[in-house]
Amino acid sequence: MAKKWLEVVSSGQPGEVEARLRRFDGSYRCFLCRAAPVRDEQGSIVAWFGTDTDIEDRKNAEDEAKRILDAIPQTIVVLD
């Protein structure tokens, strides 16, 4: 995570990183961390604005859906 975050900061562009962080209650959960630079009139970065969104439940639901689909012995085809 640290390497990816340093890449975002050094690029000066908005970015996002998924990471396991310790939550307020002491449990470790998966978070989506997004950040965007705040620039002054000259275009220099003066600060970063960001959010950390708890996505643990979403990740667990995706994993469960994958396990269910992987357990089906038949081929699944989606036609549009």
DRENPA-3360 file (N, C-alpha, C; in nm, 2 decimals, always signed):
BEGIN
1 = MAKKWLEV = +0.08/-0.12/+0.00/+0.00/+0.00/+0.00/+0.09/+0.13/+0.00 ~ +0.19/+0.13/+0.08/+0.28/+0.25/+0.09/+0.34/+0.28/-0.05 ~ +0.38/+0.18/-0.12/+0.44/+0.21/-0.25/+0.34/+0.27/-0.35 ~ +0.22/+0.22/-0.35/+0.11/+0.27/-0.44/+0.08/+0.41/-0.40 ~ +0.07/+0.44/-0.26/+0.03/+0.57/-0.22/+0.14/+0.67/-0.26 ~ +0.27/+0.63/-0.25/+0.38/+0.72/-0.29/+0.37/+0.75/-0.44 ~ +0.33/+0.65/-0.52/+0.31/+0.68/-0.66/+0.20/+0.78/-0.69 ~ +0.09/+0.77/-0.61/-0.02/+0.87/-0.63/+0.03/+1.01/-0.59;
9 = VSSGQPGE = +0.10/+1.02/-0.48/+0.14/+1.15/-0.43/+0.25/+1.21/-0.53 ~ +0.34/+1.13/-0.57/+0.44/+1.18/-0.66/+0.39/+1.22/-0.80 ~ +0.28/+1.15/-0.84/+0.22/+1.19/-0.97/+0.14/+1.32/-0.96 ~ +0.10/+1.36/-0.85/+0.02/+1.48/-0.83/-0.12/+1.47/-0.89 ~ -0.16/+1.35/-0.92/-0.29/+1.33/-0.97/-0.38/+1.26/-0.87 ~ -0.51/+1.27/-0.88/-0.60/+1.19/-0.79/-0.58/+1.04/-0.80 ~ -0.60/+0.97/-0.70/-0.57/+0.83/-0.70/-0.65/+0.75/-0.59 ~ -0.64/+0.62/-0.59/-0.70/+0.54/-0.49/-0.62/+0.42/-0.46;
17 = VEARLRRF = -0.63/+0.37/-0.34/-0.56/+0.25/-0.29/-0.65/+0.17/-0.20 ~ -0.65/+0.04/-0.22/-0.72/-0.05/-0.12/-0.62/-0.10/-0.02 ~ -0.66/-0.09/+0.11/-0.57/-0.13/+0.21/-0.65/-0.18/+0.33 ~ -0.58/-0.27/+0.41/-0.64/-0.31/+0.54/-0.59/-0.21/+0.65 ~ -0.69/-0.15/+0.71/-0.66/-0.05/+0.81/-0.73/-0.08/+0.94 ~ -0.67/-0.03/+1.05/-0.74/-0.05/+1.18/-0.85/+0.05/+1.20 ~ -0.96/+0.00/+1.23/-1.08/+0.09/+1.24/-1.09/+0.14/+1.39 ~ -1.18/+0.23/+1.41/-1.19/+0.30/+1.54/-1.21/+0.20/+1.66;
25 = DGSYRCFL = -1.27/+0.08/+1.63/-1.29/-0.02/+1.73/-1.18/-0.12/+1.75 ~ -1.07/-0.10/+1.67/-0.95/-0.19/+1.68/-0.95/-0.30/+1.58 ~ -1.06/-0.32/+1.51/-1.06/-0.43/+1.41/-1.00/-0.39/+1.28 ~ -0.94/-0.48/+1.21/-0.88/-0.45/+1.08/-0.98/-0.48/+0.97 ~ -1.00/-0.39/+0.88/-1.10/-0.40/+0.77/-1.04/-0.35/+0.65 ~ -1.10/-0.38/+0.53/-1.05/-0.34/+0.40/-1.12/-0.20/+0.38 ~ -1.03/-0.10/+0.34/-1.08/+0.03/+0.31/-1.04/+0.07/+0.17 ~ -1.12/+0.15/+0.10/-1.08/+0.22/-0.02/-1.04/+0.36/+0.01;
33 = CRAAPVRD = -0.92/+0.39/-0.01/-0.86/+0.52/+0.03/-0.84/+0.60/-0.10 ~ -0.92/+0.71/-0.11/-0.91/+0.80/-0.23/-0.86/+0.94/-0.19 ~ -0.78/+1.00/-0.28/-0.72/+1.13/-0.25/-0.71/+1.21/-0.37 ~ -0.72/+1.34/-0.36/-0.70/+1.43/-0.47/-0.63/+1.55/-0.42 ~ -0.54/+1.61/-0.50/-0.46/+1.72/-0.46/-0.54/+1.85/-0.46 ~ -0.51/+1.94/-0.36/-0.57/+2.07/-0.36/-0.46/+2.17/-0.40 ~ -0.49/+2.25/-0.51/-0.39/+2.33/-0.57/-0.42/+2.48/-0.54 ~ -0.31/+2.56/-0.54/-0.33/+2.71/-0.53/-0.34/+2.77/-0.66;
41 = EQGSIVAW = -0.34/+2.90/-0.67/-0.36/+2.97/-0.80/-0.25/+2.94/-0.90 ~ -0.13/+2.91/-0.85/-0.02/+2.88/-0.94/-0.01/+2.73/-0.98 ~ -0.10/+2.65/-0.93/-0.10/+2.51/-0.96/-0.02/+2.42/-0.87 ~ +0.04/+2.48/-0.77/+0.12/+2.40/-0.67/+0.02/+2.33/-0.57 ~ +0.06/+2.21/-0.54/-0.02/+2.13/-0.44/+0.01/+2.19/-0.30 ~ -0.10/+2.23/-0.24/-0.09/+2.28/-0.10/-0.14/+2.19/+0.00 ~ -0.22/+2.09/-0.04/-0.28/+1.99/+0.06/-0.34/+1.88/-0.03 ~ -0.37/+1.77/+0.05/-0.44/+1.66/-0.02/-0.58/+1.64/+0.05;
49 = FGTDTDIE = -0.68/+1.62/-0.02/-0.81/+1.59/+0.03/-0.84/+1.45/+0.00 ~ -0.89/+1.37/+0.11/-0.92/+1.23/+0.08/-1.03/+1.18/+0.17 ~ -1.07/+1.05/+0.13/-1.16/+0.98/+0.21/-1.12/+0.83/+0.22 ~ -1.16/+0.77/+0.33/-1.13/+0.63/+0.36/-1.27/+0.57/+0.38 ~ -1.31/+0.48/+0.28/-1.44/+0.41/+0.29/-1.42/+0.27/+0.32 ~ -1.50/+0.22/+0.42/-1.49/+0.08/+0.47/-1.56/+0.00/+0.36 ~ -1.49/-0.09/+0.30/-1.55/-0.18/+0.19/-1.54/-0.32/+0.23 ~ -1.52/-0.35/+0.35/-1.50/-0.49/+0.40/-1.63/-0.58/+0.36;
57 = DRKNAEDE = -1.75/-0.52/+0.39/-1.87/-0.60/+0.36/-1.88/-0.63/+0.21 ~ -1.85/-0.53/+0.13/-1.86/-0.55/-0.01/-1.76/-0.65/-0.06 ~ -1.64/-0.65/-0.01/-1.54/-0.75/-0.05/-1.58/-0.89/-0.01 ~ -1.64/-0.90/+0.11/-1.69/-1.03/+0.16/-1.80/-1.08/+0.07 ~ -1.89/-0.99/+0.03/-2.00/-1.03/-0.06/-1.95/-1.08/-0.20 ~ -1.85/-1.01/-0.25/-1.79/-1.04/-0.38/-1.72/-1.18/-0.37 ~ -1.65/-1.20/-0.26/-1.58/-1.33/-0.24/-1.68/-1.45/-0.23 ~ -1.79/-1.42/-0.15/-1.90/-1.52/-0.14/-1.96/-1.55/-0.28;
65 = AKRILDAI = -1.99/-1.45/-0.35/-2.05/-1.47/-0.49/-1.95/-1.55/-0.57 ~ -1.83/-1.52/-0.57/-1.73/-1.60/-0.65/-1.72/-1.75/-0.60 ~ -1.73/-1.77/-0.47/-1.73/-1.91/-0.42/-1.85/-1.98/-0.47 ~ -1.97/-1.92/-0.47/-2.09/-1.98/-0.52/-2.08/-2.01/-0.67 ~ -2.03/-1.91/-0.75/-2.02/-1.94/-0.89/-1.92/-2.05/-0.92 ~ -1.81/-2.05/-0.85/-1.70/-2.15/-0.87/-1.75/-2.29/-0.83 ~ -1.85/-2.30/-0.75/-1.90/-2.43/-0.70/-2.00/-2.49/-0.80 ~ -2.05/-2.41/-0.89/-2.15/-2.46/-0.99/-2.08/-2.53/-1.10;
73 = PQTIVVLD = -2.11/-2.66/-1.12/-2.04/-2.75/-1.21/-2.07/-2.71/-1.36 ~ -2.18/-2.65/-1.39/-2.21/-2.61/-1.53/-2.15/-2.48/-1.57 ~ -2.14/-2.46/-1.70/-2.09/-2.34/-1.75/-2.21/-2.23/-1.75 ~ -2.17/-2.11/-1.71/-2.27/-2.01/-1.70/-2.24/-1.91/-1.81 ~ -2.34/-1.88/-1.89/-2.32/-1.79/-2.01/-2.42/-1.68/-1.99 ~ -2.38/-1.55/-2.01/-2.47/-1.44/-2.00/-2.48/-1.38/-2.15 ~ -2.60/-1.38/-2.20/-2.62/-1.33/-2.33/-2.69/-1.19/-2.32 ~ -2.64/-1.10/-2.40/-2.70/-0.97/-2.40/-2.78/-0.94/-2.53;
% end
